[in-house]
Amino acid sequence: MPDLSVNIAGLHFKNPVSTASGTFGYGDEFRDFIDLARLGAVFVKAVTGKNREGNAYPRMAETSSGMLNSVGLQNKGVDHFCRDIYPRIRNFDTHIIVNVSGSTVEEYVEVAQRINELEKIPAIELNISCPNVKLGGMAFGTIPSMATEVTAAVRKVYKKILMVKLSPNVTSITDLAKAVVDGGADVITMINTLLGMAIDAERRQPVLSTITGGLSGPAIKPVALRMVWQVHNAVKIPIIGLGGIMNAADAIEFLLAGASAIQVGTANFIDPCVSIKIIDGIEDYMNRHKIESVALLIGALRTE
Amino acid sequence: MELKKFVHDLQVVHYQRLNERHFLLELLSPEKLPLILPGQFAQALVENSPATFLRRPFSIHSVDYGANTLKLLIQIKGEGTLRLSRLKEGDALNLIYPLGNSFSIPNTKDVLLVGGGCGVAPLLFLAQFLNQRHIHPTILLGFRTREEVSEIEIYAKYGNVLITTDDGSEGEKGLAVNHSIFNSEKLSFKKIFCCGPDAMMKAVAEIARKREISCEVSLENSMACGFGVCLCCITPTVSGNERVCVEGPVFNINRLKWNNFAN
């Protein structure tokens, strides 16, 4: 039996398959569908300092091979997370990683500090790339000096594994990757959604209440793969890749491009069992190619 | 009550084209049908349709535990439903179900069901369910034209059916909410269950509020997942934004903030 485990900055994942923040709730929403203990990790939905109602409806537009969303980080805030959510998810037999979001450096620091106190959370994913909030969010993810600043500020207070989620809405993804490495990131997760737009021509109106939103799904996979490959060649820290992964073949492409693990996102909406199918599919691939350890696939793209 | 959810391939055992825009699928479950409540819905996978990335949500139209089948009443609106309209007997359809909450069990026998267009879909199942509790509701159904009036004899088994058509080709002319039963000085109903276009539900809710009748409506917001994780289908309520797919689709009108209601 091949070894599917991977090491992410010292954290042992039983396999490289995890689920993306914002597409998997707090995990327990999937309990009827899958055995959560089989997952490498679960990235739970974004937590901010205070309650956020998010953006107005409509927040979703279906597109060719994907969808746009403008949820806007709806969540009940870090107090609620620590008090009401954490106790019910802390004993999952997989890593629970919290996506930390904010509008200011202070808010990111405050939330990270609170999550740092939670014993069963081994890492956070700093969300500097949400395209759907007016302040902060993506601004921190598109200006390298701001990315370094917020990462470094959180690094000071957060003692466990610090992951930073990058936005693809930039001219040079490697500049941003280097900026968060400079700030002290242990891991890069990439990519968040691509800024997009949908129009209802019959009504001559935008589909989304926010006019623009974040594009996800297989439509963005080629962009994500390219960026993972570029960043893999530019920095030394591990990458967790995501963007349009629908099946095991997609997941393996990300590993070959240089990701040490992957996240399944939008695909969860269409098939809530897909993450388990991807784990099984990776194992089949390894058996077929006689690969003993999944670590041997990471960055193993043949370019000659 | 939260019921266990399943992802199953069901088999189309009967296909019935009702009219140009509507069809019925009777689906056989390979396993024993789970408990389903009226008002709940299923997310159907549309295969081989690149333009249809997401599943399509449909109310459960009726359930036959004896035959181990359920029915979906589907209106052809776009590429996804057009593709589903081409399913044939023997084909498989993958469903995630049962999803969402359900209509409440009324503590009165004076019940009115109001459905418009494809919004009639959950009302047949609700009427069947009410009958088992010895409640024979009045069922007011609004259709565009005589051609779209369908399954009346089936609804009639479970209650007193009233019909409106937009063009007056059958029943009373106008929208369901314009039916003469609403003109009577004293509406005897103590509970209204309503599903249909937003404008219709708002109008019915307005009547219910004026006459102080308890009223529940079933919303149909656009959604991605259908089981509570994407947070796309929200509607503003007195408790903040709530998910139509989990806290709904059925809401008591007192909880909804209609002023902010989209469309």
Interface residues (C-beta under 8 A of the other chain):
Chain A: G22 T23 F24 G25 E29 F30 D32 F33 K45 N51 E53 G54 A56 Y57 P58 R59 M60 E62 T63 S64 S65 G66 M67 N69 V71 Q74 S209 G217 T266 N268 F269 I270 D271 P272 C273
Chain B: K4 K5 F6 V7 L45 P50 A51 T52 F53 L54 R55 I96 N221 S222 M223 A224 C225 G226 F227 G228 V229 C230 L231 C232 C233 I234 T235 P236 G240 N241 N260 A262
